[in-house]
Amino acid sequence: MLIKLKTNQGELKVKDVLDIDFDMSVKEANGKFVVRINKNYTDTELYNTKKEAEERMLDLADMRNSLEEEFRQF
């Protein structure tokens, strides 16, 4: 599964979700909130509230966990 990300320089990247070293948190950016994926990448979306960003972060964690579980089944 591919995920759309931005680098710290604002460059758009698409990465395989299983290749990403996740260390997620939510940070404020100009009055909006963004999911920080790790020290190099953020989510492409900005959220109006911290709660929305946290929900996205949890969705990403669930997505990654589901993919890992699928691979364990093989």
C-alpha positions as CSV (number, residue, x, y, z in Angstrom):
1,M,0.0,0.0,0.0
2,L,1.3,3.4,-0.9
3,I,1.0,6.6,1.2
4,K,1.4,10.2,0.2
5,L,3.9,12.2,2.3
6,K,5.7,15.5,2.3
7,T,9.3,16.0,3.2
8,N,10.5,18.6,5.6
9,Q,11.2,20.8,2.6
10,G,7.6,20.4,1.4
11,E,8.4,18.0,-1.5
12,L,5.6,15.5,-2.3
13,K,6.7,11.8,-2.0
14,V,4.8,8.5,-2.3
15,K,6.2,5.6,-0.2
16,D,5.3,2.0,0.5
17,V,3.7,2.1,4.0
18,L,5.8,-1.0,5.0
19,D,9.0,0.8,4.2
20,I,8.4,3.7,6.5
21,D,9.9,3.9,9.9
22,F,6.9,5.2,11.8
23,D,7.4,7.5,14.9
24,M,4.2,9.5,14.7
25,S,3.0,12.5,16.6
26,V,0.7,15.5,15.9
27,K,2.2,19.0,15.6
28,E,0.7,22.4,15.1
29,A,1.6,24.2,11.9
30,N,0.3,27.8,11.2
31,G,-2.9,27.3,13.2
32,K,-3.6,23.9,11.7
33,F,-2.5,20.4,12.7
34,V,-0.4,17.9,10.8
35,V,0.6,14.3,11.5
36,R,4.3,14.0,11.7
37,I,5.1,10.5,10.4
38,N,8.8,10.6,11.4
39,K,11.6,13.1,11.5
40,N,11.7,13.2,7.7
41,Y,8.0,13.1,6.7
42,T,4.6,14.5,7.4
43,D,1.1,13.6,6.2
44,T,0.0,15.7,3.2
45,E,-3.2,16.9,4.9
46,L,-3.6,19.7,7.3
47,Y,-6.4,19.4,9.9
48,N,-8.4,22.0,11.6
49,T,-8.3,20.4,15.0
50,K,-5.8,18.3,17.0
51,K,-8.5,15.6,17.4
52,E,-8.9,15.2,13.6
53,A,-5.1,14.9,13.2
54,E,-4.9,12.4,16.1
55,E,-7.7,10.3,14.4
56,R,-5.7,10.3,11.2
57,M,-2.6,9.2,13.1
58,L,-4.5,6.3,14.7
59,D,-6.0,5.3,11.3
60,L,-2.5,5.2,9.8
61,A,-1.3,3.0,12.7
62,D,-4.3,0.6,12.2
63,M,-3.6,0.5,8.5
64,R,0.0,-0.5,9.1
65,N,-0.9,-3.0,11.7
66,S,-3.4,-4.6,9.4
67,L,-0.9,-5.0,6.6
68,E,1.6,-6.6,8.9
69,E,-1.0,-9.0,10.2
70,E,-1.9,-10.0,6.6
71,F,1.8,-10.8,5.9
72,R,2.0,-12.9,9.0
73,Q,-0.9,-15.0,7.7
74,F,1.2,-16.2,4.7
